[in-house]
Each structure stands twice: as structure tokens, then as C-alpha cells.
Amino acid sequence: MILKFFIGDVVEMKKKHPCGSFQWEIWRLGADIGIKCTGCGRKVMIPRNKFEKSVKKVVKSMAPQDLENLKE
């Protein structure tokens, strides 16, 4: 399954950050994903495949509404 992520999405990870927060905001997309802890503001970069395995769910999506309706 291919997961679609967008800048500004808030995701919940399987493991918590040392500050106690499970939620991260995506700030960069590419081969590496840049995420920012919503608890303390720490920014980290992790490889896309490791990120996709670590995501539990998308808490808040910034997906454009038209993207969900496209069926090509």
C-alpha cells in the first residue's frame, strides 16, 4: 500500500519521543522525511521507508480535497 503524505500533516508514531509526545508534524518530504515533534519542537530527518513503518495513523491531514476525488 502506497501512503500519501503532505507537508503539514500531523502523524502519530508507534514509539513516543523522550519528551512524551507521540505526535509529529511533517515539514519536509523527499527520500528522507523531515518531522517536528509537536511536544517540544525538535526536528529530525528519517528515511522514508523507516518513517512509513513507524507511522501508526494520520491525526490531521492537509490533503487537498480534489485529490481524494480523482480516479485515474
PDB file with SEQRES, HELIX, SHEET and CRYST1 records, atoms N, CA, C and O in Angstrom:
SEQRES   1 A   72  MET ILE LEU LYS PHE PHE ILE GLY ASP VAL VAL GLU MET          
SEQRES   2 A   72  LYS LYS LYS HIS PRO CYS GLY SER PHE GLN TRP GLU ILE          
SEQRES   3 A   72  TRP ARG LEU GLY ALA ASP ILE GLY ILE LYS CYS THR GLY          
SEQRES   4 A   72  CYS GLY ARG LYS VAL MET ILE PRO ARG ASN LYS PHE GLU          
SEQRES   5 A   72  LYS SER VAL LYS LYS VAL VAL LYS SER MET ALA PRO GLN          
SEQRES   6 A   72  ASP LEU GLU ASN LEU LYS GLU                                  
HELIX    1 AA1 ARG A   48  SER A   54  1                                   7    
HELIX    2 AA2 GLN A   65  ASN A   69  1                                   5    
SHEET    1 AA1 5 LYS A  43  PRO A  47  0                                        
SHEET    2 AA1 5 ASP A  32  CYS A  37 -1                                        
SHEET    3 AA1 5 GLN A  23  ARG A  28 -1                                        
SHEET    4 AA1 5 VAL A  10  MET A  13 -1                                        
SHEET    5 AA1 5 VAL A  55  LYS A  60 -1                                        
CRYST1    1.000    1.000    1.000  90.00  90.00  90.00 P 1           1          
ATOM      1  N   MET A   1       0.848  -1.181   0.000  1.00  0.00           N  
ATOM      2  CA  MET A   1       0.000   0.000   0.000  1.00  0.00           C  
ATOM      3  C   MET A   1       0.896   1.247   0.000  1.00  0.00           C  
ATOM      4  O   MET A   1       1.800   1.379   0.825  1.00  0.00           O  
ATOM      5  N   ILE A   2       0.630   2.136  -0.922  1.00  0.00           N  
ATOM      6  CA  ILE A   2       1.387   3.385  -1.006  1.00  0.00           C  
ATOM      7  C   ILE A   2       0.660   4.430  -0.167  1.00  0.00           C  
ATOM      8  O   ILE A   2      -0.527   4.690  -0.363  1.00  0.00           O  
ATOM      9  N   LEU A   3       1.390   5.016   0.761  1.00  0.00           N  
ATOM     10  CA  LEU A   3       0.824   6.035   1.626  1.00  0.00           C  
ATOM     11  C   LEU A   3       1.159   7.410   1.074  1.00  0.00           C  
ATOM     12  O   LEU A   3       2.281   7.648   0.626  1.00  0.00           O  
ATOM     13  N   LYS A   4       0.191   8.313   1.104  1.00  0.00           N  
ATOM     14  CA  LYS A   4       0.392   9.683   0.648  1.00  0.00           C  
ATOM     15  C   LYS A   4       0.492  10.588   1.863  1.00  0.00           C  
ATOM     16  O   LYS A   4      -0.389  10.597   2.723  1.00  0.00           O  
ATOM     17  N   PHE A   5       1.572  11.344   1.921  1.00  0.00           N  
ATOM     18  CA  PHE A   5       1.767  12.302   2.992  1.00  0.00           C  
ATOM     19  C   PHE A   5       1.935  13.689   2.384  1.00  0.00           C  
ATOM     20  O   PHE A   5       2.390  13.822   1.248  1.00  0.00           O  
ATOM     21  N   PHE A   6       1.572  14.708   3.131  1.00  0.00           N  
ATOM     22  CA  PHE A   6       1.663  16.090   2.691  1.00  0.00           C  
ATOM     23  C   PHE A   6       2.330  16.923   3.774  1.00  0.00           C  
ATOM     24  O   PHE A   6       2.268  16.587   4.957  1.00  0.00           O  
ATOM     25  N   ILE A   7       2.963  18.002   3.364  1.00  0.00           N  
ATOM     26  CA  ILE A   7       3.573  18.913   4.331  1.00  0.00           C  
ATOM     27  C   ILE A   7       2.463  19.506   5.197  1.00  0.00           C  
ATOM     28  O   ILE A   7       1.450  19.985   4.687  1.00  0.00           O  
ATOM     29  N   GLY A   8       2.664  19.467   6.492  1.00  0.00           N  
ATOM     30  CA  GLY A   8       1.666  19.969   7.433  1.00  0.00           C  
ATOM     31  C   GLY A   8       0.838  18.869   8.082  1.00  0.00           C  
ATOM     32  O   GLY A   8       0.134  19.129   9.058  1.00  0.00           O  
ATOM     33  N   ASP A   9       0.906  17.632   7.559  1.00  0.00           N  
ATOM     34  CA  ASP A   9       0.202  16.515   8.186  1.00  0.00           C  
ATOM     35  C   ASP A   9       0.740  16.296   9.591  1.00  0.00           C  
ATOM     36  O   ASP A   9       1.932  16.471   9.843  1.00  0.00           O  
ATOM     37  N   VAL A  10      -0.134  15.917  10.494  1.00  0.00           N  
ATOM     38  CA  VAL A  10       0.275  15.520  11.842  1.00  0.00           C  
ATOM     39  C   VAL A  10       0.045  14.024  11.937  1.00  0.00           C  
ATOM     40  O   VAL A  10      -1.066  13.541  11.717  1.00  0.00           O  
ATOM     41  N   VAL A  11       1.115  13.284  12.270  1.00  0.00           N  
ATOM     42  CA  VAL A  11       1.032  11.830  12.346  1.00  0.00           C  
ATOM     43  C   VAL A  11       1.342  11.363  13.765  1.00  0.00           C  
ATOM     44  O   VAL A  11       2.060  12.024  14.517  1.00  0.00           O  
ATOM     45  N   GLU A  12       0.777  10.200  14.110  1.00  0.00           N  
ATOM     46  CA  GLU A  12       1.077   9.574  15.392  1.00  0.00           C  
ATOM     47  C   GLU A  12       2.018   8.410  15.131  1.00  0.00           C  
ATOM     48  O   GLU A  12       1.742   7.547  14.297  1.00  0.00           O  
ATOM     49  N   MET A  13       3.134   8.396  15.852  1.00  0.00           N  
ATOM     50  CA  MET A  13       4.137   7.353  15.690  1.00  0.00           C  
ATOM     51  C   MET A  13       3.897   6.225  16.696  1.00  0.00           C  
ATOM     52  O   MET A  13       3.204   6.411  17.695  1.00  0.00           O  
ATOM     53  N   LYS A  14       4.480   5.053  16.419  1.00  0.00           N  
ATOM     54  CA  LYS A  14       4.326   3.903  17.309  1.00  0.00           C  
ATOM     55  C   LYS A  14       5.062   4.109  18.634  1.00  0.00           C  
ATOM     56  O   LYS A  14       4.566   3.718  19.691  1.00  0.00           O  
ATOM     57  N   LYS A  15       6.243   4.724  18.574  1.00  0.00           N  
ATOM     58  CA  LYS A  15       7.028   4.972  19.788  1.00  0.00           C  
ATOM     59  C   LYS A  15       6.985   6.454  20.137  1.00  0.00           C  
ATOM     60  O   LYS A  15       6.943   7.310  19.254  1.00  0.00           O  
ATOM     61  N   LYS A  16       6.998   6.746  21.439  1.00  0.00           N  
ATOM     62  CA  LYS A  16       6.948   8.151  21.831  1.00  0.00           C  
ATOM     63  C   LYS A  16       8.336   8.773  21.888  1.00  0.00           C  
ATOM     64  O   LYS A  16       9.341   8.088  22.076  1.00  0.00           O  
ATOM     65  N   HIS A  17       8.360  10.067  21.722  1.00  0.00           N  
ATOM     66  CA  HIS A  17       9.581  10.865  21.813  1.00  0.00           C  
ATOM     67  C   HIS A  17       9.953  10.986  23.297  1.00  0.00           C  
ATOM     68  O   HIS A  17       9.063  10.911  24.143  1.00  0.00           O  
ATOM     69  N   PRO A  18      11.215  11.168  23.638  1.00  0.00           N  
ATOM     70  CA  PRO A  18      11.602  11.309  25.047  1.00  0.00           C  
ATOM     71  C   PRO A  18      10.838  12.404  25.806  1.00  0.00           C  
ATOM     72  O   PRO A  18      10.735  12.339  27.031  1.00  0.00           O  
ATOM     73  N   CYS A  19      10.309  13.397  25.105  1.00  0.00           N  
ATOM     74  CA  CYS A  19       9.530  14.441  25.783  1.00  0.00           C  
ATOM     75  C   CYS A  19       8.136  13.947  26.169  1.00  0.00           C  
ATOM     76  O   CYS A  19       7.439  14.599  26.947  1.00  0.00           O  
ATOM     77  N   GLY A  20       7.723  12.783  25.623  1.00  0.00           N  
ATOM     78  CA  GLY A  20       6.427  12.199  25.980  1.00  0.00           C  
ATOM     79  C   GLY A  20       5.370  12.288  24.897  1.00  0.00           C  
ATOM     80  O   GLY A  20       4.285  11.730  25.055  1.00  0.00           O  
ATOM     81  N   SER A  21       5.658  12.973  23.804  1.00  0.00           N  
ATOM     82  CA  SER A  21       4.682  13.156  22.730  1.00  0.00           C  
ATOM     83  C   SER A  21       4.778  12.039  21.692  1.00  0.00           C  
ATOM     84  O   SER A  21       5.869  11.572  21.364  1.00  0.00           O  
ATOM     85  N   PHE A  22       3.617  11.620  21.181  1.00  0.00           N  
ATOM     86  CA  PHE A  22       3.553  10.635  20.102  1.00  0.00           C  
ATOM     87  C   PHE A  22       3.331  11.314  18.747  1.00  0.00           C  
ATOM     88  O   PHE A  22       3.491  10.673  17.708  1.00  0.00           O  
ATOM     89  N   GLN A  23       2.966  12.600  18.741  1.00  0.00           N  
ATOM     90  CA  GLN A  23       2.565  13.276  17.512  1.00  0.00           C  
ATOM     91  C   GLN A  23       3.687  14.114  16.921  1.00  0.00           C  
ATOM     92  O   GLN A  23       4.423  14.801  17.629  1.00  0.00           O  
ATOM     93  N   TRP A  24       3.791  14.033  15.589  1.00  0.00           N  
ATOM     94  CA  TRP A  24       4.818  14.742  14.833  1.00  0.00           C  
ATOM     95  C   TRP A  24       4.169  15.431  13.639  1.00  0.00           C  
ATOM     96  O   TRP A  24       3.212  14.912  13.065  1.00  0.00           O  
ATOM     97  N   GLU A  25       4.685  16.595  13.265  1.00  0.00           N  
ATOM     98  CA  GLU A  25       4.224  17.329  12.085  1.00  0.00           C  
ATOM     99  C   GLU A  25       5.263  17.185  10.978  1.00  0.00           C  
ATOM    100  O   GLU A  25       6.459  17.347  11.218  1.00  0.00           O  
ATOM    101  N   ILE A  26       4.800  16.879   9.763  1.00  0.00           N  
ATOM    102  CA  ILE A  26       5.700  16.729   8.624  1.00  0.00           C  
ATOM    103  C   ILE A  26       6.051  18.115   8.095  1.00  0.00           C  
ATOM    104  O   ILE A  26       5.159  18.914   7.812  1.00  0.00           O  
ATOM    105  N   TRP A  27       7.354  18.407   7.959  1.00  0.00           N  
ATOM    106  CA  TRP A  27       7.788  19.703   7.434  1.00  0.00           C  
ATOM    107  C   TRP A  27       8.620  19.575   6.167  1.00  0.00           C  
ATOM    108  O   TRP A  27       8.896  20.583   5.516  1.00  0.00           O  
ATOM    109  N   ARG A  28       9.033  18.353   5.795  1.00  0.00           N  
ATOM    110  CA  ARG A  28       9.791  18.154   4.559  1.00  0.00           C  
ATOM    111  C   ARG A  28       9.502  16.770   4.005  1.00  0.00           C  
ATOM    112  O   ARG A  28       9.426  15.798   4.756  1.00  0.00           O  
ATOM    113  N   LEU A  29       9.338  16.679   2.678  1.00  0.00           N  
ATOM    114  CA  LEU A  29       9.098  15.405   2.005  1.00  0.00           C  
ATOM    115  C   LEU A  29      10.162  15.158   0.958  1.00  0.00           C  
ATOM    116  O   LEU A  29      10.667  16.097   0.343  1.00  0.00           O  
ATOM    117  N   GLY A  30      10.500  13.907   0.757  1.00  0.00           N  
ATOM    118  CA  GLY A  30      11.510  13.510  -0.220  1.00  0.00           C  
ATOM    119  C   GLY A  30      11.930  12.094   0.076  1.00  0.00           C  
ATOM    120  O   GLY A  30      11.145  11.312   0.613  1.00  0.00           O  
ATOM    121  N   ALA A  31      13.171  11.746  -0.270  1.00  0.00           N  
ATOM    122  CA  ALA A  31      13.697  10.426   0.064  1.00  0.00           C  
ATOM    123  C   ALA A  31      13.789  10.296   1.587  1.00  0.00           C  
ATOM    124  O   ALA A  31      13.592   9.213   2.140  1.00  0.00           O  
ATOM    125  N   ASP A  32      14.089  11.410   2.256  1.00  0.00           N  
ATOM    126  CA  ASP A  32      14.037  11.484   3.709  1.00  0.00           C  
ATOM    127  C   ASP A  32      12.845  12.352   4.082  1.00  0.00           C  
ATOM    128  O   ASP A  32      12.498  13.289   3.363  1.00  0.00           O  
ATOM    129  N   ILE A  33      12.226  12.035   5.207  1.00  0.00           N  
ATOM    130  CA  ILE A  33      11.083  12.805   5.692  1.00  0.00           C  
ATOM    131  C   ILE A  33      11.538  13.642   6.876  1.00  0.00           C  
ATOM    132  O   ILE A  33      12.182  13.131   7.793  1.00  0.00           O  
ATOM    133  N   GLY A  34      11.209  14.918   6.858  1.00  0.00           N  
ATOM    134  CA  GLY A  34      11.505  15.799   7.980  1.00  0.00           C  
ATOM    135  C   GLY A  34      10.269  15.926   8.849  1.00  0.00           C  
ATOM    136  O   GLY A  34       9.200  16.305   8.370  1.00  0.00           O  
ATOM    137  N   ILE A  35      10.416  15.606  10.135  1.00  0.00           N  
ATOM    138  CA  ILE A  35       9.289  15.706  11.056  1.00  0.00           C  
ATOM    139  C   ILE A  35       9.682  16.540  12.265  1.00  0.00           C  
ATOM    140  O   ILE A  35      10.849  16.590  12.654  1.00  0.00           O  
ATOM    141  N   LYS A  36       8.668  17.206  12.862  1.00  0.00           N  
ATOM    142  CA  LYS A  36       8.891  18.067  14.012  1.00  0.00           C  
ATOM    143  C   LYS A  36       7.981  17.606  15.142  1.00  0.00           C  
ATOM    144  O   LYS A  36       6.773  17.466  14.946  1.00  0.00           O  
ATOM    145  N   CYS A  37       8.544  17.369  16.317  1.00  0.00           N  
ATOM    146  CA  CYS A  37       7.770  16.931  17.471  1.00  0.00           C  
ATOM    147  C   CYS A  37       6.797  18.045  17.865  1.00  0.00           C  
ATOM    148  O   CYS A  37       7.192  19.205  17.979  1.00  0.00           O  
ATOM    149  N   THR A  38       5.526  17.691  18.073  1.00  0.00           N  
ATOM    150  CA  THR A  38       4.546  18.702  18.466  1.00  0.00           C  
ATOM    151  C   THR A  38       4.645  19.025  19.949  1.00  0.00           C  
ATOM    152  O   THR A  38       4.069  20.011  20.411  1.00  0.00           O  
ATOM    153  N   GLY A  39       5.373  18.201  20.697  1.00  0.00           N  
ATOM    154  CA  GLY A  39       5.534  18.456  22.127  1.00  0.00           C  
ATOM    155  C   GLY A  39       6.639  19.447  22.431  1.00  0.00           C  
ATOM    156  O   GLY A  39       6.415  20.435  23.130  1.00  0.00           O  
ATOM    157  N   CYS A  40       7.847  19.188  21.903  1.00  0.00           N  
ATOM    158  CA  CYS A  40       8.998  20.028  22.254  1.00  0.00           C  
ATOM    159  C   CYS A  40       9.554  20.830  21.074  1.00  0.00           C  
ATOM    160  O   CYS A  40      10.356  21.740  21.281  1.00  0.00           O  
ATOM    161  N   GLY A  41       9.146  20.511  19.838  1.00  0.00           N  
ATOM    162  CA  GLY A  41       9.607  21.260  18.676  1.00  0.00           C  
ATOM    163  C   GLY A  41      10.878  20.730  18.038  1.00  0.00           C  
ATOM    164  O   GLY A  41      11.393  21.341  17.102  1.00  0.00           O  
ATOM    165  N   ARG A  42      11.392  19.617  18.516  1.00  0.00           N  
ATOM    166  CA  ARG A  42      12.619  19.021  17.963  1.00  0.00           C  
ATOM    167  C   ARG A  42      12.374  18.557  16.539  1.00  0.00           C  
ATOM    168  O   ARG A  42      11.357  17.921  16.262  1.00  0.00           O  
ATOM    169  N   LYS A  43      13.309  18.873  15.616  1.00  0.00           N  
ATOM    170  CA  LYS A  43      13.195  18.449  14.219  1.00  0.00           C  
ATOM    171  C   LYS A  43      14.175  17.318  13.946  1.00  0.00           C  
ATOM    172  O   LYS A  43      15.333  17.378  14.361  1.00  0.00           O  
ATOM    173  N   VAL A  44      13.709  16.286  13.244  1.00  0.00           N  
ATOM    174  CA  VAL A  44      14.570  15.167  12.851  1.00  0.00           C  
ATOM    175  C   VAL A  44      14.264  14.785  11.413  1.00  0.00           C  
ATOM    176  O   VAL A  44      13.174  15.038  10.899  1.00  0.00           O  
ATOM    177  N   MET A  45      15.255  14.168  10.776  1.00  0.00           N  
ATOM    178  CA  MET A  45      15.097  13.642   9.422  1.00  0.00           C  
ATOM    179  C   MET A  45      15.276  12.129   9.505  1.00  0.00           C  
ATOM    180  O   MET A  45      16.237  11.642  10.099  1.00  0.00           O  
ATOM    181  N   ILE A  46      14.333  11.382   8.898  1.00  0.00           N  
ATOM    182  CA  ILE A  46      14.459   9.930   8.870  1.00  0.00           C  
ATOM    183  C   ILE A  46      14.153   9.424   7.465  1.00  0.00           C  
ATOM    184  O   ILE A  46      13.387  10.058   6.739  1.00  0.00           O  
ATOM    185  N   PRO A  47      14.738   8.291   7.067  1.00  0.00           N  
ATOM    186  CA  PRO A  47      14.458   7.736   5.741  1.00  0.00           C  
ATOM    187  C   PRO A  47      12.975   7.412   5.582  1.00  0.00           C  
ATOM    188  O   PRO A  47      12.308   7.017   6.538  1.00  0.00           O  
ATOM    189  N   ARG A  48      12.468   7.584   4.360  1.00  0.00           N  
ATOM    190  CA  ARG A  48      11.049   7.381   4.084  1.00  0.00           C  
ATOM    191  C   ARG A  48      10.563   5.992   4.486  1.00  0.00           C  
ATOM    192  O   ARG A  48       9.496   5.868   5.087  1.00  0.00           O  
ATOM    193  N   ASN A  49      11.327   4.941   4.166  1.00  0.00           N  
ATOM    194  CA  ASN A  49      10.853   3.590   4.472  1.00  0.00           C  
ATOM    195  C   ASN A  49      10.749   3.359   5.988  1.00  0.00           C  
ATOM    196  O   ASN A  49       9.821   2.690   6.442  1.00  0.00           O  
ATOM    197  N   LYS A  50      11.672   3.894   6.761  1.00  0.00           N  
ATOM    198  CA  LYS A  50      11.598   3.766   8.216  1.00  0.00           C  
ATOM    199  C   LYS A  50      10.419   4.583   8.756  1.00  0.00           C  
ATOM    200  O   LYS A  50       9.725   4.148   9.675  1.00  0.00           O  
ATOM    201  N   PHE A  51      10.200   5.766   8.180  1.00  0.00           N  
ATOM    202  CA  PHE A  51       9.076   6.610   8.590  1.00  0.00           C  
ATOM    203  C   PHE A  51       7.746   5.900   8.352  1.00  0.00           C  
ATOM    204  O   PHE A  51       6.889   5.880   9.235  1.00  0.00           O  
ATOM    205  N   GLU A  52       7.567   5.311   7.150  1.00  0.00           N  
ATOM    206  CA  GLU A  52       6.305   4.656   6.814  1.00  0.00           C  
ATOM    207  C   GLU A  52       6.024   3.458   7.728  1.00  0.00           C  
ATOM    208  O   GLU A  52       4.864   3.169   8.022  1.00  0.00           O  
ATOM    209  N   LYS A  53       7.062   2.765   8.176  1.00  0.00           N  
ATOM    210  CA  LYS A  53       6.888   1.643   9.097  1.00  0.00           C  
ATOM    211  C   LYS A  53       6.538   2.122  10.507  1.00  0.00           C  
ATOM    212  O   LYS A  53       5.864   1.415  11.256  1.00  0.00           O  
ATOM    213  N   SER A  54       6.995   3.316  10.866  1.00  0.00           N  
ATOM    214  CA  SER A  54       6.812   3.829  12.222  1.00  0.00           C  
ATOM    215  C   SER A  54       5.510   4.579  12.431  1.00  0.00           C  
ATOM    216  O   SER A  54       5.122   4.821  13.574  1.00  0.00           O  
ATOM    217  N   VAL A  55       4.820   4.955  11.354  1.00  0.00           N  
ATOM    218  CA  VAL A  55       3.579   5.725  11.485  1.00  0.00           C  
ATOM    219  C   VAL A  55       2.438   4.801  11.908  1.00  0.00           C  
ATOM    220  O   VAL A  55       2.211   3.749  11.310  1.00  0.00           O  
ATOM    221  N   LYS A  56       1.730   5.221  12.948  1.00  0.00           N  
ATOM    222  CA  LYS A  56       0.569   4.470  13.424  1.00  0.00           C  
ATOM    223  C   LYS A  56      -0.699   4.954  12.722  1.00  0.00           C  
ATOM    224  O   LYS A  56      -1.497   4.148  12.242  1.00  0.00           O  
ATOM    225  N   LYS A  57      -0.879   6.284  12.665  1.00  0.00           N  
ATOM    226  CA  LYS A  57      -2.034   6.854  11.974  1.00  0.00           C  
ATOM    227  C   LYS A  57      -1.790   8.326  11.672  1.00  0.00           C  
ATOM    228  O   LYS A  57      -0.916   8.964  12.258  1.00  0.00           O  
ATOM    229  N   VAL A  58      -2.587   8.851  10.739  1.00  0.00           N  
ATOM    230  CA  VAL A  58      -2.546  10.277  10.411  1.00  0.00           C  
ATOM    231  C   VAL A  58      -3.610  10.954  11.273  1.00  0.00           C  
ATOM    232  O   VAL A  58      -4.797  10.654  11.151  1.00  0.00           O  
ATOM    233  N   VAL A  59      -3.183  11.862  12.139  1.00  0.00           N  
ATOM    234  CA  VAL A  59      -4.093  12.542  13.044  1.00  0.00           C  
ATOM    235  C   VAL A  59      -4.812  13.684  12.330  1.00  0.00           C  
ATOM    236  O   VAL A  59      -6.025  13.849  12.464  1.00  0.00           O  
ATOM    237  N   LYS A  60      -4.038  14.482  11.558  1.00  0.00           N  
ATOM    238  CA  LYS A  60      -4.598  15.624  10.829  1.00  0.00           C  
ATOM    239  C   LYS A  60      -3.974  15.635   9.448  1.00  0.00           C  
ATOM    240  O   LYS A  60      -2.751  15.683   9.314  1.00  0.00           O  
ATOM    241  N   SER A  61      -4.804  15.592   8.426  1.00  0.00           N  
ATOM    242  CA  SER A  61      -4.308  15.550   7.060  1.00  0.00           C  
ATOM    243  C   SER A  61      -4.476  16.908   6.380  1.00  0.00           C  
ATOM    244  O   SER A  61      -5.487  17.588   6.554  1.00  0.00           O  
ATOM    245  N   MET A  62      -3.462  17.283   5.605  1.00  0.00           N  
ATOM    246  CA  MET A  62      -3.511  18.519   4.837  1.00  0.00           C  
ATOM    247  C   MET A  62      -3.741  18.233   3.354  1.00  0.00           C  
ATOM    248  O   MET A  62      -3.403  19.054   2.501  1.00  0.00           O  
ATOM    249  N   ALA A  63      -4.317  17.064   3.049  1.00  0.00           N  
ATOM    250  CA  ALA A  63      -4.552  16.659   1.665  1.00  0.00           C  
ATOM    251  C   ALA A  63      -5.584  17.577   1.010  1.00  0.00           C  
ATOM    252  O   ALA A  63      -6.593  17.925   1.624  1.00  0.00           O  
ATOM    253  N   PRO A  64      -5.324  17.966  -0.237  1.00  0.00           N  
ATOM    254  CA  PRO A  64      -6.323  18.744  -0.974  1.00  0.00           C  
ATOM    255  C   PRO A  64      -7.583  17.911  -1.177  1.00  0.00           C  
ATOM    256  O   PRO A  64      -7.501  16.703  -1.403  1.00  0.00           O  
ATOM    257  N   GLN A  65      -8.725  18.537  -1.098  1.00  0.00           N  
ATOM    258  CA  GLN A  65      -9.998  17.824  -1.229  1.00  0.00           C  
ATOM    259  C   GLN A  65     -10.151  17.184  -2.609  1.00  0.00           C  
ATOM    260  O   GLN A  65     -10.715  16.095  -2.719  1.00  0.00           O  
ATOM    261  N   ASP A  66      -9.661  17.839  -3.662  1.00  0.00           N  
ATOM    262  CA  ASP A  66      -9.798  17.317  -5.017  1.00  0.00           C  
ATOM    263  C   ASP A  66      -8.994  16.048  -5.238  1.00  0.00           C  
ATOM    264  O   ASP A  66      -9.358  15.231  -6.084  1.00  0.00           O  
ATOM    265  N   LEU A  67      -7.926  15.868  -4.508  1.00  0.00           N  
ATOM    266  CA  LEU A  67      -7.072  14.701  -4.671  1.00  0.00           C  
ATOM    267  C   LEU A  67      -7.804  13.410  -4.320  1.00  0.00           C  
ATOM    268  O   LEU A  67      -7.566  12.372  -4.938  1.00  0.00           O  
ATOM    269  N   GLU A  68      -8.691  13.471  -3.334  1.00  0.00           N  
ATOM    270  CA  GLU A  68      -9.441  12.292  -2.902  1.00  0.00           C  
ATOM    271  C   GLU A  68     -10.469  11.878  -3.958  1.00  0.00           C  
ATOM    272  O   GLU A  68     -10.852  10.710  -4.017  1.00  0.00           O  
ATOM    273  N   ASN A  69     -10.917  12.815  -4.786  1.00  0.00           N  
ATOM    274  CA  ASN A  69     -11.965  12.533  -5.770  1.00  0.00           C  
ATOM    275  C   ASN A  69     -11.409  12.086  -7.122  1.00  0.00           C  
ATOM    276  O   ASN A  69     -12.176  11.649  -7.980  1.00  0.00           O  
ATOM    277  N   LEU A  70     -10.107  12.184  -7.329  1.00  0.00           N  
ATOM    278  CA  LEU A  70      -9.507  11.789  -8.610  1.00  0.00           C  
ATOM    279  C   LEU A  70      -9.424  10.269  -8.720  1.00  0.00           C  
ATOM    280  O   LEU A  70      -8.927   9.600  -7.814  1.00  0.00           O  
ATOM    281  N   LYS A  71      -9.904   9.740  -9.815  1.00  0.00           N  
ATOM    282  CA  LYS A  71      -9.829   8.295 -10.066  1.00  0.00           C  
ATOM    283  C   LYS A  71      -9.315   8.108 -11.481  1.00  0.00           C  
ATOM    284  O   LYS A  71     -10.095   8.039 -12.430  1.00  0.00           O  
ATOM    285  N   GLU A  72      -7.992   8.026 -11.621  1.00  0.00           N  
ATOM    286  CA  GLU A  72      -7.409   7.867 -12.951  1.00  0.00           C  
ATOM    287  C   GLU A  72      -6.796   6.523 -13.094  1.00  0.00           C  
ATOM    288  O   GLU A  72      -6.252   6.202 -14.151  1.00  0.00           O  
TER     289      GLU A  72                                                      
END                                                                             
